[in-house]
Amino acid sequence: MKILYVGGEALPFASTGGLGEVMSSLPAAVAASDSSLDVRAVIPLYSKIGKQYRDKMVKVAEFTVPLSWRKQYCGVWKLVKDGVIWYFIDNEYYFKRDSIYGYYDDGERFAYFSMAVLEMMPQIGFYPDVLHANDWQAALTVIYLRLKYRYDAMKTVYTIHNIEYQGVFGRETLGDLFGIHDDQFSVVEFNGSVNLTKGAIVCCDRLTTVSQKYSEEIKTPYFAHGLDKVISDFGYKTCGIVNGIDYVYYDPKDDPDLLAPGYSVTHRTFAGKAGHKAALQRRLGLPERPDVPLTAMITRLASHKGVDLVKRVLEEYLQGDVQFVILGTGEREYEDFFKDLQSRYPEKVCACILFDKQLSKWIYAGADIFLMPSKSEPCGLSQMIASRYGTVPIVRETGGLYDTIKPFNPMTGEGNGITFVTYNAHDMLDAMRRAVGLYEKKALWRKLVKNAMNMDFTWNVSAGKYMALYKEL
């Protein structure tokens, strides 16, 4: 079987978040599951891709891409990594920029990218059995296959990582920008505009989301950002497969980025956690107190991440004997709130208003409790990373948080976290206080930490589900 993954980003080449991790880890996991598979992936050749990777690339094709009335140069570079053949679409006009996204011509940039992926196939002699496109930046590969190329043997999977971002453009872009005929407008039309996610939903053979719960949630208006009826209409081809995390990169036993010696669920678990907690408290300027539960958040400071709930009740939580650290940037209102709280509670609060990958590792390893009160969360990776490091997640039961974190039952010893249901600040506060209560009962807390660390959040299970889907197609 030949599989081609298409997306706008991928670690370690160029990435802004969760999609990049999936585009890196899923192809590698699928390739590792069966040596007979031919697994390949393609992203743009961004200027930020490092020299250490560029030096290993080989140019394998050069041709012209037709996009409406445009004819643009395309070079294709190749690199092999972790059993996956990677292709990089080279066009400096579109991709030699400081950032990956956020430009006025993003529609044109990713329309070109999508067309280039399809035009690349005869140039390199590779026609996949399954083309797996991710998010709106790759949606046009699915749409163009149906409308323009009609490679009937090629099946398509389209994955929505976050339905909030749909690729919406004015009606006037249909022919001039995307090269789609007026009589095909109905395929991509939504509310009078061009909606690339809607078009990919219509055209794909299978639609997936990054958790089972999210696949059900986006059939409702509250979560779907307008597309609930479209999702429901095509529910027969929709399923949810939760993401995994890279257990080599996130490894508390052998992580080179950590502040203290490593640990695992069977090796120095609690001594290792205690050492990391003390080192983190010193690094953050908090009192070095092993008996005080340290709660952490690593997040974008935005209301849909539940930061509005935290702002509402965090000061109440701080009246207890606790510590709190937050790492992230975002809306000015929340940045200022946490900075002010740190100034008033310097013994209890540390506000790290920045993006720091290494510091995030230290926090995952050193904190006791990890808070994720999201309004919506398609999958979420942080709750899985925190569990890997023995930091107990508190989550709201939504999307992938619901699928991955189950409430701890002190009577049976089952469960791997603390949960709450309604999007309510005091329900969240109750969950935080329940976590503190469990922390004070050391035997129960040790059981909960071990449950969290013993969870299998590797890509192995998810890759197997994707392989079953590909085989079915």
N, C-alpha and C positions, 0 to 999 in steps of 0.2 A: 504494500500500500504506500502511496506517495501522498504526503501531507504538506501543505504550505500555509504557514501562519503569516498574517498580514496585520501590521499595527503601526501606530504613529511613533512608538518609542519602545525601548527595551534596555534593561540593565545587562551588562555594565556600560553599554555604549553611550546611550543618551536617554535620560528618564526624568520624569517629574513626580512619579508616585506609583500607585498600586498597579496600573496597567503595565508599566515597565517591568515590574517584578513578575507579573504573569507571563508576559511575552518572553521573558528570559527562562523562567522555571518550567512552564508547561511543556514547551517543545523538548527541552532536555529530559524531562521526566518521561515523556512519551517515547522518545528515542531510546532511553535506557530500558524501557519495558520490553522491547522486542528488537533484536538486532537486525531483523529482516526488513524493518520499516525504513523508508526514505523520508526523513524529516528535514524540512527546510523552513526558513523564515526570512522575512524581508521588511526593512524599515528604510526611511530616507537616510542619506549620508549627510548628517548634520555637521556643521563646522566644529561643534563641541566634542565630537568623537575623537578620543585621544590618539596621539601618535603611536602609542604602544599597540593599538589595534590597526591603525592605518598601515603601519609597516608590514603587517602580516597579510594584508589584502592583495588580491590579484584581480586585475581587470579582465572580465570575461565577455563583455558585450558593449557595443556602442551603436546607437540608432536614434531615430527621430520619433517623437511621440506626437500624434495628432490629438489636439484637444479643441474641439469646436473649430474656429478659424485659425488657431495657433499651431505652429509646428515647433516643438521644443527639443533641444538636445537631451539625450539621456545616456549616461554611462552606468554600467552595472559592475560592482565590485563584489568579490566573494571572499569569505573567511569561514573556516571550520572551527567550531568551539563546542565542547561537551557533546559531541556526537551529532550536532546540528549544522547543516550548511546554511550560513547566513549570507544574504544578498543585501547590498546597500545601493539605493537609487541615487545617482549623482547628478545634481543640477544646481550649480552655485546660485543662480538667480533666485531659486525658491528656498534653498536650504543653507546657504552660507549666511547665517544670521545668529545673533547672540542667544536667542531663546528658541525653544521648539515650537511653542504656540503663542497666540496672542497678537497676530498681525491682521491688518485690514483685509489682506488677500488670502487668508487661511483656506477659504473655499476653493480658490484656484489652485493653491499649493497642493492640497490633498486630492483634488480632482486629477491633477497632473500625476501625482504619486499613484493613484489607483489605476489610471490608464497605463502608466508605465509598467506596473506590475503585470498587467495582462499582455501588453506588447512585448514584455521580456520573455514570455514563455516560449514562443517559437525561436527566439534569438539564442536561448540557452538549451533548447530541446527538452524542456521539462514542463509537463502538463500534469498537475496534481490530480489525484482521485478526489481529494477533499481540500477545498480552500476554506480556511478558517479566518474570518475577518473580525477585527476587534474595534468596537466603538465607531463613532461617526467618521473619523478620519479615514477609515478603511471601508466604509459602507458602500462607496461607489464601485468597489471591485465586485461586490455581489450584484449591484444594480446593473452595471455595464455587462456583466456576464449574461444576464437575462435579456437585456434589451439590445445589445450590440453583437456579442460574440457567439452566444448560443452553443457553447461547448457542452452538449447534452450529457456527456458521460461524467462531467465534473460536477460534484455535489458541493454545496456551500453550507457552512455554519456561520451564523452571525451572533456574536456575544455582546450583550449590553453590560458594560461595567458600571455605568452610572447614567440612568435615563434622563437626568437633568440636562446633560449635554447631548443635543440631538442633531446638530448641524443644520440650522435653519437659515434660509436665504430667501431673498425676494423673488417673486415670480419672474422678474425680468432676467434672472440668471439662468433660467432653464436651458435655453439654446445657446446664448452668447457665452456663458461661462462653462456650463456642464455638457453642452453638445447633445442634449436630449430633445427629441422632437416634441412639438406641441401635442400631437396625438398620444404621446406617452406620459403627459403631465399627471394623469390620475395616479400613476404608480408612486410618484414622490409627493403628490399634493397633500397638504394638511393645513387647514384654515387659510387657504388661498396662497400659501407660500410653498417653497421647496423645502421638504424635510427629509434629509438623507437617512436618518434612522428609520422613519416610517417606510421609505422605499426599500431599505434592506430587510425590514420585517416582512414586507410583501414578497420580496424576491427570493429570500433564502429558503433552503430546504429544511433547516432546523434553526430555531432561535433558542439561545441559552442565556441565562443570567448567572451571576457568580454566587448564588446561594438559592436553595429551594424556596425558602421563605420569601425572598425578594421576587422570585418568579411569580408568586401568588400576589404579593403586595402591589406590583405594578399593573395589576388588572383593576385596581381601584383608583379613583380620582386623587386621593390624598397623596399617593406616592408616584403617580405616573406622569406628572407634568403634562397632562393633556392627552397622552397616548393610551389611556386605559381601554377605550373601546377597540382600538386597533390591536392591542395586545390580546384582548379577550377574543376578538374575531379569529385570531391566529393561535389561540391557545392550544390547539391540537398538535402544533409543532414546537411547543415551548417547554423547556425544562430548566431546572436550576442545578448547577454543580458548583459546590463551594470551592473556593481557592485553597491552595496550600501555602506553606512557607518553605524556604530553603533551610534545611536542617544542618547544612554545613556552614553557611554564613551565620546563622543564628544558633550557636552552640555554646552553652554556658561552660562546658568542660574544656573546650579548646579554642575559645574566642580570643584572638590576639588583641582585641580592642579593649578588653576589660581592665579594671583598675586593680584587681586582686586575683589570686589564684583561682583556677576554674573549679567547677563542681558539677555534679549530675544528680539525678534522682537516687542513684545507688551509691554515690561517692561524695562524701562530705557535703551533702545537700544543705543542711542547716548551718554548719560551720562556714561553708562557702558563702551562703546568702548573708550571714552575719558580717563576714569580712567585707563583702561588697557594700553592704548598707553603711557600715562605718566609714568606708572610703568615700562613698557618695555624700554622706553628711558633711564630711570634712571639705570635699570639693565644692559643695553648695553653700558652705558657711553656716550650716545648721548645727545645733548642739548634737554631739555624738552620743545618742541615747538608744541603746538596743531595745529598750522596753517600750518605746513609743512607735505606734504604727505610722509608717511613711506612705502616704497616698500620692500617686503620680498621675499626670495626664500628659500625653504627647499628642498634639493635635493642631489642626488649623483653628485659629480663634474665630469661629463663625457660629452663628446661632444654630444652624442645622446640625452641628456637632454636639449640641447640648450645652454649650458654654453659657447660654442664657439661664439655664437651670442652675448651673454652678454659681453664677453671679448672684442669683437670688438667695441661696442658702449657705454659701461657703462660710460666711462669717459665723453662722450658727454652729456649723461643724467645728470650727476652730475654737469654740468655747471648751471643747474637750481636750484631753491630753493627746494631741495628734500633731503630725507635721504634713506639709503639702508642698509638692513641687509641680510646676507646669513648664513645659517646653513647647514653644511654637510661636508663630506670628499670625497676624490676621487683622481683623477689624480694630480700628483705633480705640473704640469704646472698651473693648475687652483687654487690649494691651494695657491701657491706662488703669483699668480696674485692678489687674493683678499686680502691677507695679505699686499702686497705692496700698494694696493689701500687704505686700512685702514690707513697705516702709512702716506700717502700723503693727505688723506681727513679725518682726525680724527673726524671732526665735522659732517661728513655726512655718513660715512661708518663704519659698524661693521662686521668683518669677524669672524664667530664662526666656526672654522674648527674642528668640533667634532660631535659626535652623542649624542644627549641629548633629550629624549622623552619629559621631562617636559618643557625644553626650547622651544621645538617646539610648545607646547600648548600655551605658553606665546606669541610666535610670531604670531600664528594664531589669537589670541584674540586681540593683541595690534597693529598689522600692519593695514594699510589702503588698500594696494594693494598687491596682490599675483601674482608673475610672474611664468608662466610655458610655456616656449617657445620650447617644446620638438620637436625633429625631428620625433619621433614616440612615441605614448603613447597608449598601448592596451586599458587601461581604465583610469587609474589615480584615485587616491583617494584624493590627496592634494587639488585639485580645489574644491571638494565637502566639505572637512573639512573647508577650508577657507571660503566658502560660509556660512556654518553653523555658523561661528563666525563673519559674517558681514564684511569679508575682501574680497574686490572685485577682482576676478581672471582676469588676462590677460593671454590668452592662444593662442597657434597656433591651427588652425582648423585641427586637426588630431585625429584619433582614438576616445577614450572616451572623450577627451576634446571637440571635435566637437559635440558629442551626448549630453553632459551635460551643456555646456556653450554657450549661444546664445548672439550675440552682442546687446548691449543696444542702443535703438533708442531714442534720446532725444525728438523727435517730438511726438512719441506715448507713451513713458514711458515703452515700452516693452523691455525685455532682462535682463540678469543677469550677464553680464560681458563685457569685452573688448576682441576682437579677431583680429587676422591677419592670412593671408592665406599662403603666400609663406615663405619658409625657408630662410629668408633674414634678416640680422641684422638691416638694416634701416627700414624695414617694422615693425619689432618688436619695434624699437625705436619710430616710429610714434604712435604705439599703446600705448606705455608708456606715451608719451606726451599727447595723447588724454585723457588718464586716469587722468593725472594731471589737464588738462583743465576742465574736469568734476568735479574733486575734488574742484575746486575753485568756482563752481556754486553749492552752498550748497543745494538748493532745489532738483536739479537733482541728486546730489550725495546721498542724503538721500533716494530718490526713488530707485536708483540703489542698495544701500545697503539693503533696505527692500526686493527688488526683490530677491536678492541673498539669504537672510535669509529665505525667504518664499518657496524656492525650496524644493521639497520632494525627498531627496536623501536617504531615509530609504531603508531597504531591503524589505519592504512590496511589492513594485511594482515588483521588480526583482524576489522575491520568488514566486509571483503569476505566472510570466512568466515561471519559471522553473517547477512549478507544472503543468501548462498546457502542457509543453513538456513531463513530466513524464507520465501524463495521456494519452497523445497521443501514447506514446510507449506502 
